[in-house]
Amino acid sequence: MELPGDALLNYVFPNNVHVAWSVMIVIYPYITGLIAGAFVVSGLSHVFKVKEFEPIANFALIAAFCFGLFAATPLLVHLGQPQRALEIYFTPHLTSAMSIFGYVYSGYLLLLMIEIWLIYREYFVRKAGEDTGVMKLIWTVLTLGVTTYHPDSAKLDRKLAVILAGIGIPWAFILHGYVGFVFGSVKAIAWWATPLQPVIFLLSAIVSGMAIVLVMYSFIKWRRGERLDQPMVKKFSAFLWGIFILDVTMELLEVAFAAYEKGWHWSQIKPLLLGPLFETYVIGQLLVLSVVPFVILGYVVLSGVKGRLMLILANVAASFLLLQVLFMRFNVVVGGQLISKSERGFVEFHWEPFSKEGPLTAIVLFSAPFVAYYIISRFIPILGHDDDSSVAR
């Protein structure tokens, strides 16, 4: 029996009407990406000895730790039974990427904690000897009971911190590259199934992590009324621009390959990009949020611009890049699910502002790392405090 008109052109299966992975699963890879990118900034100073990044090396490390504290929180909010989350530790499954992630994530967070402790151990020892009462007890606990510090101890701590930073860089790549691996291994969804997915996620993570470090650094210095390190910002912009070029190139290659192949994948991807994702991907992610920062960073790096104008342009570009990566996460996570399993149309995505998967919840979760940073900064010197002479560089 022939159905009237084009009744099957936009047919969606009943169990495919709603987008299952929503805003929380967008925020989750976004925050993990900030961890990886911020740690790379720290590693460029501690491991690769980029002198210009020395003033922000410890700051980037603390920022990575703060984001790491809340990286898994969106997953817990998304889960229907979050109290069962620890099961991945007690019942390991080596063939499950999500199960392995539990060990990668917790191990990486432990590495960050140890490296921070090594860098600030001399400061903890000094404060344990100066303060009294409850604070003295807290500082003594942080020293693990060792309240003496020698020059040889400082040398050993620095060596161990460099070793951990060297281990942490590939570990950070694995931490976020695995997210792209999870999506890229889903062969049933054409927009996800590509071996370039882990590389794209990783490069965009470094871009967003570096961008958030620059914006946070600039805001804190501005808030204190202190001068920004202009040579550092210039060098930082050069690194950020180079990595962003690689990131966008990989994103375009992914689409170009599918278009050139003209196979089943492209038959699904082309209508998706020209339809539901045209505004957020083509216009938003590519034309506006990629072209504008590319031009601005190119001008900052290649021209002789200096002073206040250079600082403003660098931060404007970094802000655009933060939005670009956020749009990328949305376009991948939600966009892939818009392709109906019937292959005869698209699923509609509905924003639910006041639900647990809504943007308000996402804003609250994304604010938590900044609150954590503020609290930590009240106790230890991070960015140019007067009493940071003892902090290892």
N, C-alpha and C positions, 0 to 999 in steps of 0.2 A: 504494500500500500504506500503510495507516494504522499509524503507529508506536504502540507501547504507552504508555499513560499520557501524561505531559507530557514526552516525551523531548526535545523541541526547545525547551522553555521556558528552559533555561540552556545552550544550545549555544554553544560558543566555538570559533572557527576555530583550527586547529593552530598557525598562525603568530601567534596572538594570545593565547597562554596566559600569557606572561610580560609584566610591565610593563617596557618598554624604557627609559624615562626614570625613573630611580629617585632615590635619596637625593642623589646628586651634582648632579642637575639641580634638586633642591629647594634645596640649599645655594647653588648658583650665583646665582640671582636674589636670594636672601636677602642674600648678601654685597654684591652690586652695589647693593642697596637701602640698605644701611648707608652706602655711599659717598655716595649722593645725599643722604640725610637729614643726615649729618654736615656735608656741604658747605653745605647750606642754613643750618645754624646759623651757620657762619662767614660766609656771605653776608649774613645778617641784621645782623651787626655791621659788616662792612666796607663793604657797599653801602647797606643801608637804615638804618644808624646806630642800631640798637637798643642803647642805652647799656648796658643790663643784661647784654648778652651779650658785652661787651668782654673780661671776664676769661677767657672760654672760647673766643674766636674762633680764636686760633692753635691751641689744643688740638684743636678740632673739625676744623680744616684738616689737622693732622698725623694725626688719627684717620682721616679720609677717605683720606689718602694710604696709610696702613698697610693699610686694607681693600682699597684699589685694587691694591696690590701682589699680592694673592692672589685677586682676583676671578675670574680665568680659570682658576685652578688646578683647581677641580672639573671643568671641562670637559676639561682635559688628562687627569685621572684617568679620566673616563668614556670618552674616546676609545679605540678599539682600537689606533690607530696615532698616538699623540700627537706623534711626531716630524714628522708631516706638518702640524701645526697652522699653521706659518708660511706654508703655501700660500695662505691667504686674503689675505696681503699681496702675494704675488708673482703671483697670478692673480685679480685683483679681478673681482667680478661684481656689477654695480650692481643687478641684480634680486634678489639674495640678501640677506635681512636679516642673516644670520649673517656674510656677507662684509663688509658695511658696518660691522657691529659692531666688527670688528678695528680699523678706522681710528678709529671713535668712541672706543673704549676706550683705545687707545694715545695718541690725541691728548689725551684728557682727563687721562690719567696724566701726560703731559708738561706740561700746563697746571698741574696741582697742583705738580709739581716746580719750575716756574719761579716760581709764586706764593710757595711756601715759601722759595725762594732769595732772592727780593726782600725778604721780611719779615725774614729772618735774615742778610742780607748784612752789615749793620753788625756783628753779633755775630761773624761769620766773620772779618772784617777785624781786629777787636779781638783775637780769639784767635790769629790769625796773628802778631800783634805781641808777644803775651805768652808763648806756648808755645815750646818748643825741640824739636829732634830730629824724630822721626817725626810727632808731632802737629802741629808747625809746618808740615811739608810737606803734611799732610792739609788743614789750615785754608787754606793758601796755594792749594792746588788748588781748594778750594771757593770762594775769592774770584776764581777765574779769572785770578789773577796781579795783580789790582788791589788793592793793600794800603793804599790811602789812601781816606779817607771824609770827605766834607764835608756840612755841613747841607743844601746844595742836592741832594746825592745822596740824602739821606733823603727829601726832599720828592718827588723824582722816583720813588723806589722805592715810596713810599706810593701815588702816583697810578697807577703801573703795576699795583700789586697790586690796587687797587680796580677798575681796568678788567678785569683778568683774573678777578676775583671776579664781576663783572657778566656776563662772557662765560660763566663756569663754571656759573652757576645754570641757564640754559636748556640748556647742554650736559649738565649732570647729569640734567636732566629727560629729555633725549633718550636718554641712556645707559640709564636704567632704563625709560623709557616704551617703548623698543623691545622690551624683554623681554615686556611685556604685548602688544605688537603681534604678536610672533612667535606667541604662543598664541592671541590673538584672531583671527588670520587663518586658523586651521585650521578650516575650515567643517565638516569631517567629524565633529568632536567637539563635541557640543552644549554641554558644560560650558565650553568654551573660546570658542566662536564668538560673541563679543559685542563691539561697538565700545567698550563701557565698560572692557574689559580693560586697555588701556594706562593709563587714568585710575586704576583701582583699584590697579594695580601701583605707579604713581607715588605716590599718596597713602599707601599702606601703607609704601612705601620711606621717605618723609619721617618717618612715625611711628616706624618702627624705628630709623632713623638718629638721630633726636633722643633716643629712649629710650636707646640705647646710649651716647650722649655723656653723658647725665645719670648713668647708672649708673657709667660709667668715672670721671667727674669725682668723684662722691661716694666711690667706693672709694679713689681715689688720695688724696683729702683725708683720709679716715678713716685710711688707712694711715700717712700722715705725721703724724697727730695735729693737723691744722690745721682751722680753722673753715670751714664752707661758707658761700658767699655766699647768704644767705637771700633777699634781694630778687631775685637772679638766678634762683634755683630757683622762686620764686613766679611770676615772669614766664615762665619756661621752661614751667612747668606749664600756664599759660594758653594759650600757643601750641600745646603738645602736645595739650591737650584739644580745642581748636578744630579742628586738622587731623585728629585721630582721629574727631571727629564726622562730618566730611566723608567720611572713609575708610569708616566703617561705613555711612553713608547710601548711598554708591555700591554697596557690597557688597549691601545689602538691595534696592536698586533693580534690580540685575541679576537677582536671583531673582524679585522682585515682577513685573517686566516679563514674564519668561518664564511665570510662573504666570498672569498676567492674559491673556496672548496665547493660552495653552492650545493651542499648536501642537505641531509635531514635537519641538522642543527640550524643551518641558515634559514630554512623554511619556518622554523619556530622563532628564531632570534630577530629576523628582519621585521615581522609584524609587531613584535614586542617593542623594539626600539622606535618604530615609527608610530606606535600607538600609545599604550599605557606609560611607557618610560620616556616618551619623547621630551617632555618638559624637564623631568628630573635628571635624565642621563644626557641627552643630546644638548639641550640648552643649558641646564644647570651644571652638571658635572664637567662636560667637555668645553662648551663655548664660553661660559662665564667663569666658572671656578677653576678652570685650568689655564685658559688663555691669559686672563688678567694677572694672576700671580707669576706666570711665566714671563710676561713682559716686564712686570715691576722688578722681579728679582734679576732679570737680565740687565736691566738698567742700573740697579744697585751694584751689581758685580762688575759690569764692563765699563761703566762710566766713572767719572771722578767725583761723584756726588758724596758729600760729607755732611757732618753735623746733624742737626735736628731733622732735616729733610730725609737723610739716609735712614735714620732710626725710625721715622714714621713710615716710610715706604716699606722697610723690612718687616715691620710689625703688621702693616696692612696686608702684605703678601702672605705672611704666616697665618693670619686670621682667615684669609681666603682658602688657604690650604687645609686648615682644620675643617672648614665646611666642605671642601672638595672630597676629602676622605670620608666624612660622615655621609655625604650623598652617595659615594661609591659603595659604602657598606649597605645603605638602604637599597640601592639599585640592585645589588647582588642578592642580598638576603630576601627582601620582599619581592623584588622584580622576578627572580627565578620562580617564585611560587605563583606568580600571576599567570603563568602558562598553564592552562587547564590540562588535566590528565587525559581528557577526551581529545586533546589536540584540535579542538574545533572552536576555540575562543579563549577568553581570558577571564580570570577571577577578579572581582572588584575588591580593592583594599579599602577598608573603612577605618578612619581614625577614631579612637575612643579615648578622648582626653582624660577622663576620670577613672579609667579602668587601671588594673595593675599592670597592663601592657601599654599604657598610654604615655604620651610625651611628658606629662607632669611627673610621673614616677621616674621616667628617664632623667629628667632634670635634677630631681632629688638625689638619685644614685650618682649622677655625674658630679654633683657638688660635693659629695662625701670625701673624695680624695683631697680636695682643696682645704676642707675643714681639717682633715688629718694633717696636712702639711702645716697649717697655721698652728696647730697644737704642738707639733714636733718642733717647729721653729721657735717656740717660746722657751724651749729647754736647751737646745743645742745650737751653736753658731753654724749657719748655712751659707749666707751670702754677705760676707764682709762685715760681720759684727766686730765690735772693738775687742772682744775677748777671744778671738779665734786664732791667736798666734800659735797655739799648741796643736791645732788641727792638722793632721797629715795631708800633704798634697800629693 
